[in-house]
Amino acid sequence: MTSHTLATILGSIAAVCTTIAFLPQAIKTIKTKHTKDLSLSMYTLLNLGIFLWFCYGILIKEVPVILANGITWIFTMTILALIIKYK
């Protein structure tokens, strides 16, 4: 196994873990519409960072970076939109 293959496997596993981590919060926020305890500034900065990682992944043509951040951005943008809507 080459170091590039190992790096791709590790990156893919990390991508799945960090992407799935936001799913429960997104589901809970959609269901309850409760956003009082969620930080607008944190989710704004987080969304910007995830979007920039997504762009970076496109520039370096790394599928795990693109997929993980693209999907995570959808989840976190959903949460951010709900924070703005329900605060």
C-alpha distances in whole Angstrom, upper triangle without the diagonal:
4,7,8,6,7,10,11,11,13,15,16,16,19,20,21,23,25,26,27,29,31,32,35,37,37,38,40,42,42,44,46,47,47,46,48,46,43,43,44,43,39,38,40,37,34,35,35,32,30,31,30,27,27,28,26,23,25,26,22,21,18,19,18,21,23,23,23,26,28,28,29,31,33,34,35,37,39,39,41,43,44,45,47,49,50,50
4,5,5,6,9,10,11,12,14,15,17,18,20,21,23,24,26,27,29,31,32,35,37,37,38,41,42,42,44,46,47,47,45,48,45,42,42,42,41,38,37,38,36,33,33,33,30,28,30,28,25,25,26,23,21,23,23,19,19,16,18,17,19,22,22,22,25,27,28,28,30,33,33,34,36,38,39,40,42,44,44,46,48,49,50
4,5,5,6,9,10,10,12,14,15,16,18,20,21,22,24,26,27,29,31,33,34,35,37,39,40,41,43,45,45,45,43,45,43,40,39,40,38,35,34,35,33,30,31,30,27,26,27,26,22,23,24,21,19,21,21,17,17,15,17,16,17,20,21,21,23,25,26,26,28,31,31,32,34,36,36,37,40,41,42,43,46,47,47
4,5,5,6,9,10,10,12,14,15,16,18,20,21,22,24,25,27,29,32,33,33,35,37,38,39,41,43,43,43,41,44,41,38,38,38,36,33,33,33,31,28,28,28,25,23,24,23,20,20,21,18,16,18,18,14,14,11,13,13,14,17,18,18,20,22,23,24,26,28,29,29,31,34,34,35,37,39,40,41,43,45,45
4,5,5,6,9,10,10,12,14,15,17,19,20,21,23,24,27,28,30,32,32,33,36,37,37,40,42,42,42,41,43,41,38,38,38,37,34,33,34,32,29,29,29,26,24,25,24,21,21,22,20,17,19,19,16,15,12,13,12,15,17,17,17,20,22,22,23,26,27,28,29,31,33,34,35,37,39,39,41,43,44,45
4,5,5,6,8,10,11,12,14,15,17,18,20,21,23,25,26,29,30,31,32,35,36,37,39,40,41,41,39,42,39,36,36,37,36,33,32,33,31,28,28,29,25,23,25,24,21,21,23,20,18,20,21,17,17,14,14,13,15,18,18,17,20,22,23,23,25,27,28,28,31,33,33,34,37,38,38,40,42,43,44
4,5,5,6,8,10,10,12,14,15,16,18,20,21,23,25,27,29,29,31,33,34,35,37,39,39,39,37,39,37,34,33,34,33,29,29,30,27,24,25,25,22,20,22,21,17,18,20,17,14,17,18,14,14,11,12,10,12,15,16,15,17,20,20,20,23,25,25,26,28,30,30,31,34,35,36,38,40,41,41
4,6,5,6,9,10,10,12,14,15,16,18,20,22,23,26,27,27,29,31,32,33,35,37,37,37,36,38,36,33,33,33,32,29,28,29,27,24,24,24,21,19,20,20,16,16,18,16,13,15,16,13,12,9,9,7,10,12,13,13,15,17,18,18,21,23,23,24,26,28,29,30,32,34,34,36,38,39,40
4,5,5,6,9,10,11,12,14,15,17,18,21,22,24,26,26,28,30,31,32,34,36,36,37,35,38,36,33,33,34,33,30,28,30,28,25,25,26,23,20,22,22,18,18,21,19,16,18,20,17,15,12,11,9,12,14,14,13,16,18,18,19,21,23,23,24,27,28,29,30,33,34,34,37,38,39,40
4,5,5,6,8,10,11,12,14,16,17,19,21,23,24,25,27,29,30,31,33,35,35,35,33,36,33,30,30,31,30,27,26,28,26,22,23,24,21,19,21,21,17,18,20,18,15,19,20,17,16,13,13,10,11,15,14,13,15,18,18,18,20,23,22,23,26,27,27,29,31,32,33,35,37,38,38
4,6,5,6,9,10,10,12,14,15,17,19,22,23,23,25,27,28,29,31,33,33,33,31,34,31,28,28,29,28,24,23,25,23,20,20,21,18,15,17,17,13,14,16,14,12,15,16,14,13,10,10,6,8,11,11,9,12,15,15,15,17,19,19,20,23,24,25,26,28,30,30,32,34,35,36
4,5,5,6,9,10,10,12,14,16,17,20,22,21,23,26,27,27,29,31,32,32,31,33,31,28,28,29,28,25,24,25,24,20,20,21,19,16,18,18,14,14,17,16,13,15,18,15,14,10,9,5,8,10,9,8,11,13,13,13,16,18,18,19,22,23,24,25,27,29,29,32,33,34,35
4,5,5,6,9,10,11,12,15,16,18,20,21,22,24,26,26,28,30,31,31,30,32,30,27,28,29,28,25,24,26,24,21,21,23,20,17,20,20,17,17,20,19,16,19,21,19,18,14,12,9,11,14,12,10,13,15,14,14,17,19,18,19,22,23,24,25,28,29,29,32,33,34,35
4,5,5,6,8,10,11,13,15,17,18,19,21,23,24,25,27,29,29,29,27,30,27,24,25,26,25,22,20,22,21,17,18,20,17,14,17,17,14,15,18,16,14,18,20,18,17,13,13,9,10,13,12,9,11,14,13,12,15,18,17,17,20,22,21,23,26,27,27,29,31,32,32
4,5,5,6,8,10,12,13,16,17,17,19,21,22,23,25,27,27,27,26,28,26,23,24,24,24,20,19,21,19,16,16,17,15,12,14,15,12,12,15,14,12,15,17,16,15,12,10,6,7,9,8,5,8,10,10,9,12,14,14,15,17,19,19,21,23,24,25,27,29,29,30
4,6,5,6,8,11,11,14,16,16,17,19,21,21,23,25,26,26,25,28,26,23,24,25,25,22,20,22,21,17,17,20,17,14,17,18,15,14,18,18,15,18,21,19,18,14,12,9,10,12,9,7,10,12,10,10,13,14,13,15,18,18,19,21,23,24,25,27,28,29,30
4,6,5,6,9,10,12,14,15,16,18,20,21,22,24,25,25,24,26,24,21,22,23,24,20,19,21,20,16,17,20,17,15,18,19,16,16,20,19,17,20,23,21,20,17,15,12,12,14,12,9,12,14,12,10,14,15,14,15,18,19,18,20,23,23,24,26,28,28,29
4,6,5,7,10,12,12,13,16,17,18,19,21,23,23,23,21,24,21,19,19,20,20,16,15,18,16,13,14,16,14,11,14,16,13,14,17,17,15,18,21,20,19,16,15,11,11,13,11,8,9,12,10,8,11,13,11,12,15,16,15,17,20,21,21,23,25,26,26
4,5,6,7,10,11,11,13,16,16,17,19,21,21,22,20,23,21,18,19,20,20,17,15,17,17,13,13,15,14,11,13,15,13,12,16,17,15,17,20,20,19,16,14,11,11,11,9,6,7,9,7,5,9,10,8,10,13,14,14,16,18,19,19,22,23,24,25
4,5,5,8,10,10,11,13,15,16,17,19,20,20,20,23,21,18,20,21,22,19,16,19,19,15,16,19,17,14,17,19,17,16,20,20,18,21,24,23,22,19,17,14,14,15,12,9,11,12,9,8,12,12,9,11,14,14,14,17,19,19,20,23,24,24,25
4,6,7,8,10,11,12,14,15,17,18,19,19,18,20,18,16,17,19,19,16,14,17,17,14,15,18,16,14,17,19,17,17,21,21,20,22,25,24,24,21,19,16,16,17,15,11,12,14,11,9,12,13,10,11,14,14,13,16,18,18,18,21,23,22,23
4,6,5,6,9,10,11,12,14,16,16,16,15,17,16,13,15,16,17,14,11,15,15,12,12,15,15,12,15,17,16,16,20,20,19,22,24,24,24,21,19,17,16,16,14,11,11,12,10,7,10,10,6,7,11,10,9,12,14,14,15,18,19,19,20
4,5,5,6,9,10,11,12,14,15,16,15,18,17,15,17,18,20,17,14,17,18,15,15,18,18,15,17,20,19,18,21,23,21,23,26,26,25,23,20,18,18,17,15,12,13,13,10,8,11,10,7,9,12,10,10,13,15,14,16,19,19,19,21
4,5,5,6,8,10,11,12,13,14,14,17,15,14,17,18,20,17,15,19,20,17,17,20,20,18,20,23,22,21,25,26,25,27,30,30,29,26,24,21,21,21,18,16,17,17,14,12,14,13,10,11,14,12,11,14,16,14,15,19,19,18,20
4,5,5,6,8,10,10,11,11,10,13,12,10,13,14,16,14,12,15,17,14,14,18,18,16,19,21,21,21,24,25,24,26,29,30,29,27,25,22,21,21,19,16,16,17,14,12,13,12,9,9,12,10,8,11,13,11,12,15,16,15,16
4,6,5,6,9,10,10,11,11,14,14,11,14,14,17,15,12,15,17,14,13,17,18,15,17,20,20,19,22,24,23,25,28,29,28,26,23,21,20,20,18,16,15,15,12,10,11,10,6,7,9,7,6,9,11,9,11,14,14,14,16
4,6,5,6,9,10,11,12,16,15,14,17,18,20,18,16,19,21,18,17,21,21,19,21,24,23,22,26,27,26,28,31,31,30,28,25,23,23,22,20,18,18,17,14,13,14,12,9,11,13,10,9,13,13,11,13,16,16,15,18
4,5,5,6,8,8,10,13,13,12,15,17,19,18,15,19,21,18,18,22,23,21,23,26,25,25,28,30,29,30,33,34,33,31,28,26,26,25,23,20,20,20,17,16,17,15,12,12,14,11,10,13,14,11,12,16,15,14,16
4,5,5,5,6,7,10,11,10,13,13,17,16,13,16,18,17,16,20,21,19,21,24,24,24,27,28,28,29,32,33,33,31,29,26,25,25,23,21,20,20,17,15,15,14,11,11,12,9,7,10,10,7,9,12,11,10,12
4,6,5,8,10,13,14,13,16,16,19,18,15,18,20,18,17,21,22,20,21,25,25,24,27,29,28,29,32,34,33,31,28,27,26,25,22,21,20,19,16,15,16,13,11,12,12,8,8,11,10,8,10,13,11,11,14
4,6,8,11,14,15,15,18,19,22,21,18,21,24,22,21,25,26,24,25,28,28,27,30,32,32,33,36,37,36,34,31,29,29,28,25,24,23,22,19,18,19,16,14,15,16,12,11,14,14,11,13,16,14,12,15
4,5,8,11,12,13,16,17,21,20,18,21,23,22,21,25,26,25,26,29,29,29,32,34,33,35,38,38,38,36,33,31,31,30,28,26,25,25,22,20,20,18,16,16,17,13,12,14,14,10,12,15,13,11,13
4,6,9,11,11,14,14,18,18,16,18,21,20,19,23,24,23,24,27,28,27,30,32,32,33,36,37,37,35,33,31,30,29,27,25,24,23,21,19,19,17,15,14,14,11,10,12,11,7,8,11,9,7,10
4,6,8,9,12,13,17,16,15,17,20,19,19,23,24,23,25,28,28,28,31,33,33,34,37,38,38,36,34,32,30,30,28,26,25,25,22,20,20,19,16,15,16,13,10,12,12,9,8,11,10,7,9
4,6,5,8,9,13,13,11,14,17,16,16,19,21,20,22,25,25,26,28,30,30,32,34,35,35,34,32,30,28,28,27,24,23,23,21,18,18,17,14,13,13,12,8,9,10,7,5,9,9,6,7
4,6,8,10,13,13,13,15,18,18,18,21,23,23,24,27,28,28,31,32,33,35,37,38,38,36,35,33,31,31,30,27,25,26,24,22,21,21,18,16,16,15,12,12,13,10,8,10,11,8,6
4,7,9,12,11,12,15,16,16,17,20,21,21,23,26,26,27,30,31,31,34,36,36,37,35,34,31,29,30,29,26,24,25,23,20,20,20,17,15,17,16,12,12,14,12,9,12,14,11,10
4,6,9,8,8,11,13,12,14,16,17,18,20,22,22,23,26,27,28,30,32,33,33,31,30,28,26,26,25,22,21,22,20,17,17,17,14,12,13,13,9,9,12,10,7,10,12,11,9
4,6,5,6,9,10,10,12,14,15,16,18,20,21,22,24,26,27,29,30,31,32,31,30,28,25,26,25,22,20,21,21,17,16,17,15,12,13,14,10,9,12,11,8,10,13,12,10
4,6,5,6,9,10,11,12,14,15,16,18,20,21,23,24,26,27,29,30,31,30,29,27,25,25,25,22,19,20,20,17,15,16,15,11,11,12,10,7,10,10,7,7,11,11,9
4,6,5,6,8,10,11,12,14,15,17,18,20,21,22,24,26,27,29,30,29,29,27,24,24,24,22,19,20,21,17,16,17,16,13,13,15,12,9,12,13,10,11,14,15,13
4,5,5,6,9,10,11,12,14,15,16,18,20,21,22,24,26,27,28,26,26,24,21,22,22,19,17,18,18,15,14,16,14,11,12,14,11,9,13,14,11,12,16,16,14
4,5,5,6,8,10,10,12,14,15,16,18,20,21,22,24,25,26,25,24,22,20,20,20,17,14,15,15,12,10,12,11,7,8,10,8,6,10,11,9,10,14,14,13
4,5,5,6,9,10,11,12,14,15,17,18,20,21,23,25,26,25,24,23,20,20,20,18,15,16,16,13,11,13,13,9,9,11,10,7,10,12,10,10,14,15,14
4,5,5,6,9,10,11,12,14,15,16,18,20,21,22,24,23,23,22,18,19,20,17,14,16,17,14,12,14,14,11,11,14,13,10,13,15,13,14,17,19,17
4,5,5,6,8,10,10,12,14,15,16,18,20,21,22,21,20,19,16,16,17,14,11,13,14,10,9,12,11,8,9,12,11,10,13,15,13,15,18,19,18
4,5,5,6,9,10,10,12,14,15,17,18,20,21,20,19,18,15,14,15,13,10,11,12,9,6,9,9,6,6,10,10,8,11,13,13,13,16,18,18
4,6,5,6,9,10,11,12,14,15,17,18,20,19,19,18,15,15,16,15,11,12,14,12,9,12,13,10,10,13,13,11,13,16,15,15,19,21,20
4,5,5,6,9,10,10,12,14,15,16,18,17,17,16,13,13,15,13,9,12,13,11,9,13,14,11,12,15,15,13,16,19,18,18,21,23,23
4,5,5,6,9,10,10,12,14,15,16,15,15,13,10,10,11,9,6,8,10,7,6,10,11,9,10,13,13,13,15,18,17,18,21,23,23
4,5,5,6,9,10,11,13,14,15,15,15,14,11,10,11,11,7,7,10,9,6,10,12,10,10,13,14,13,15,18,18,18,21,23,23
4,5,5,6,9,10,10,12,14,14,15,14,11,10,13,12,9,10,13,12,10,13,15,13,13,17,18,16,18,21,21,21,24,26,26
4,5,5,6,9,10,10,12,11,12,11,7,8,10,9,6,9,12,11,10,13,15,14,14,18,18,18,20,22,22,23,26,28,28
4,5,5,6,9,10,10,10,10,10,6,5,8,8,5,6,9,9,8,11,13,13,13,16,18,17,19,22,22,23,25,27,28
4,5,5,6,9,10,10,11,12,9,8,11,12,9,9,13,13,11,14,17,16,16,19,20,19,21,24,24,24,27,29,29
4,5,5,6,8,9,11,11,8,8,12,12,10,11,15,14,13,17,19,18,18,22,23,22,24,26,27,27,29,32,32
4,5,5,6,5,7,8,5,5,9,9,8,10,13,13,13,16,18,18,18,21,23,22,24,27,27,28,30,32,33
4,6,5,7,8,10,8,6,10,12,10,10,14,15,14,16,19,19,19,22,24,23,25,28,28,29,31,33,34
4,6,8,11,13,10,9,13,15,13,14,17,18,17,20,22,22,22,25,26,26,27,30,31,31,33,35,36
4,6,9,11,9,9,13,14,14,15,18,18,18,21,23,23,23,26,28,27,29,32,32,33,35,37,38
4,6,9,8,8,11,13,13,13,16,18,18,20,22,23,23,26,27,27,29,31,32,33,35,37,38
4,6,6,6,9,10,11,12,14,16,16,19,20,21,22,24,26,26,28,30,31,32,34,36,37
4,5,5,6,8,10,10,12,14,15,17,18,20,21,23,24,25,26,29,30,31,33,34,35
4,5,5,6,8,10,11,12,14,16,17,18,19,21,22,24,25,27,28,30,31,33,34
4,6,5,6,8,10,10,12,14,15,16,17,20,21,21,23,25,26,27,29,31,32
4,6,6,6,8,10,10,12,14,15,16,18,20,20,22,24,25,26,28,30,31
4,6,5,6,8,10,11,12,14,15,17,19,20,21,23,24,26,27,29,30
4,6,5,6,8,10,11,12,14,16,17,18,20,21,22,24,26,27,28
4,5,5,6,8,10,10,11,14,15,15,17,19,20,21,23,25,26
4,6,5,7,9,10,10,13,15,15,16,19,20,21,22,24,26
4,5,5,7,9,10,11,13,14,15,17,19,20,21,23,24
4,5,5,6,8,10,11,12,14,15,16,18,20,21,22
4,5,5,6,8,10,10,12,14,15,16,18,20,21
4,6,5,6,9,10,10,12,14,15,16,18,20
4,6,5,6,9,10,11,13,15,15,17,18
4,5,5,6,8,10,10,12,14,15,16
4,5,5,6,8,10,10,12,14,15
4,5,5,6,9,10,10,12,14
4,5,5,6,9,10,10,12
4,5,5,6,9,10,11
4,5,5,6,9,10
4,5,5,6,8
4,6,5,6
4,6,6
4,6
4
